[in-house]
């Protein structure tokens, strides 16, 4: 089993504590089979709510799938205690926001979607239901009369 960290990088404007919300938050990934190298052609998502038993009674994972090409059974699990918010001090730097425990799979791409939340850096104003699919998001913080935004969202995976 190998652990992969999802590193997130963005430009934050007057915003902090960017994080996924809820156990039903969907991590949209493209996965590669470690046995044959087949990469999924469509986005697949996993959530903390999902729990599938592993073959042979070895616990459970967020997702278990059989490779279409080589028929090997692989799994991926979200490590809940590794989830970290992306804060103002992380601005424009890569930071690991979650880790995945993988058996036979490797995450190769991530598509942020809806389900993020953040707070105004000065005001603490809550911004819920942030959608990062377009890699940019902006709004207006009435308390401090300033625009807020998340721009140039990018990511990478690293072995942990």
N, C-alpha and C positions, 0 to 999 in steps of 0.2 A: 504494500500500500504506500502511496506517495501523496504528500500534501502539496497542493498548489494554492498560492495566494493570489487573489485578484487585487491588483494595484490600480488605484483610481487616481486621476489627475484632472484638475479643472481650475479655471480662474473664477474665484468667488468675489462678488461685489456686494459688500455690506451684508454678508450672510455667513452663518456658521452652523455647526452641528448638522450637516447634511448626512442623512442616514436612511436606510430602508425601514419601512414601518410594518410591523405585524408579522406573525408566523406565516401568513399567506402571501408575503412578498414573493414575487416571481423573479428568480434569477434566470434570465434567458441566455443560454449558452449554446455554442457549437462544440461538439465533442469529437475527439479522435480516438479510435480503437488503438490501444497500445500493442495489440497483437499483429494486426494487418495494416494499420495506418489509415483505414477508412475514416473519412471525416463526414459527419452528418451534413446533409445538404439543407436541412431546415433547422430553424431555431427550436430548441427544446428548453422547457423550464423545469426548475426544481424549487420546492418550497420547504420551509422548516416543518410544516404540517405533514408533509408526505413521509411515510415510513413503510418501507417494503422489506420483509424478511429476506435475509441472504440464504442461499442454498447451504445446507449442512448445518443450520442453526448457529451461524457465526455472527449473530446480531442482526442489525437492520441498516438500511441506507435510505437516503432521500429518493434515489432512483436506482433501479436495477434494469438493465436492458441487454438484449442479445444483439450482437453485431449482425447486421444484415449480410455482410460479406463472409465472415469466418465463423459465425454462430457462437462465438465465445461470449459467455455471460460476464458483464462488467457492471460496476456500480460506482456511484458518486454520492457523497454525503456532505451536507453543510455542517461545518463545525461552529455551532452557535456561540460558544465562548470566545471565538476569534473575531466576531463582528465589532467593528470600530467606526465611529462617525468620522466624516471628513470635515475638519474645522478650518477656521480662518487662518490659523497659523500653518496649516498644511498647503495653503494657496500655491498653485502652480508647481507642486511637488508630488511625486508618486508616493502613495501611502496604501498599505495593505488594509483593505476594508473588510475582507472576509477570507477564510480559507476553506478549501474543499479537500476532503479525504477521498482519494481515487484508487480504485482497484481495477486496473486494466483500461482505464480511460484517462484522457488528458483534455482539459478545457483549452480550446484554441481561440475562441472569440466570445465576446460578451456584448449584449445589446441592452443598455439601460432602457427602462420603460417607465410606466407610472408607478406610484407607490412610495416615492421618496418624500421626506419632510425635512424642514430646516427652520432655523430661527434667524431673525434680524440680529446682526452682530452687535449693534448698539441698543436696540429696543427690546429684544427678546420676543418680538412679534412672531407668532407661529405661522408658518407657511406649510400647509398640508397638500397632499395630492400633487406633488411636483412630478412632471413627466419630462424625462431626459432623453426621450427617443430621438429628438432632433439635435441632441448634443448641446443645446442651449435652452435656457429658461430665464424669464425675467418677470418682475412684478413691481409693485410699489409699496413701500412701508409708510403707512399713514402717520404712525407715531413720530417718526423722525423726518418725514417728508423727503425721503430719498428713494431712488430706484434701487432695487436689489436684483441680483442675477447670478446665474451659473453659466459659464461659457467655456468653449473649447474642451469639452469633456472627452477624455481619452482614457485608455486602460492598457494593461499588459498583465500577463501571468508570470509568476515566478515560482520555482520550486522552493519549498520551505524545509 
